[in-house]
Amino acid sequence: QVQLVESGGGLVQSGGSLRLSCAASGIIFRLNAMDWYRQAPGKERELVAGITAGGSRTKYLDSVKGRFTISRDNAKNTLYLQMNSLNSEDTAVYYCKTRDLEVWGQGTLVTVSS
């Protein structure tokens, strides 16, 4: 079955960086557009970034533009999210998702301390 496993979250100070990874299995990864979502405490889940199957096009939530970069390595079946200049508003559980399938990873917690 399809499985997505996120990693790379943790506690970081404001202004710091983290790189999240999402390892995919059970799908032909290179044929699937992928997205990163996040859910902060008490808030709804929101789309943070997305990337097409081939990696040529990306999209971002306005509040993360210029700070976050989504990328993928189709040879490794892995999706990434490089997060720089983190602030407290970025504290959330981050999830990866295949765009066309209702399959979610378990999430990885990012906590930004001020």
N, C-alpha and C positions, 0 to 999 in steps of 0.2 A: 504494500500500500504506500501511498504518498506520505513522506515524512520530512518535516522541516525542523531543524535544530539550530536555534540561535545561541550565540555565545559572545563573550566580550564585554558584557556589562560590568558595572561596578560602581564604586564611589570615587568621585573625582572633584577637585576643587573648581570653583568658578573660573572660567578662562582656560580650563584644561581641555584635553582631547581624549577620545576613545574611538576604537574601531570595532564595530560589530560585525559578526560573521553569521551567515545562515547556510548551513549545509543541507542540500536537498538530495533526496533519494526517492526511487519509485516513480519518477517522472523523467521524460526527456527534457532535461533542464534547459538545453539550448533553444528549445522551441517555445518556452514559456516566458511571457513578460512577468516581472516580479515587482512587488511593492514592499516598502517598510511602513508600518503603522506604529503608533504609540498611544498609550492610554495612561494619563496622569490620574492620581487619586481624585475621585469625585467628578471626573470629567469623562466625556464620551471618547471612544477611540477615534483617532484622526489619521488621515493619510499623510505621511511625512515626505516620502519620495517614491518615485517609480522609475522603472527602466524597461525598455523594450527587450525582446528576446535576444536580439543581436547586440544590444548595448549601445546602439547609435543614438537613441533619444532618451532623455531623462526629463523628469518633472519634479518640482519641489513645492512644499508648503512655503508660503511667503516668509514666514518667520525663521526659516532655516536656510533660505537662499544665501549663498556666499559663505556659509559656515559648514554645511553638510555636503558630502559627495557620495552618491550611490554608484556602485560599480559591480561588475560581475566577472567571474572567471568560468567560462562555460566548460573548459577542460577539467576543472576541479569541481564542477557542480556547486559552486559557492557564490553567494551574494554577499556584498559588503556594504557597510555604511560608515564612512569616515566622518566623525563629528568633531569639529573644532570650535574654539571659543564658546564652550558650553556655559550655560547659565542655569539658574534655578528653575526657569520655565521649561527646561528640557528634561527635568526629572519625570520619569515615566517608565512603564514597562514597554519595551520595544518588541514588535512582532514582525516577522516576515510572512509573506503570503503570495501564493501564485495568483496572478490577476484573474484568471478565468476559472479557477477551481476554488471552492470554499474549503480550503485547507490552510490551517494556521499552525505555526510553531507554538511552543510553550511559552515563549517570551523570555526576554532577558532584562533585568532591572538596571536602570541607569539612575544614579542618584548624584545630583550636583550640589555640593555644599557651598554656601556663600561665605 
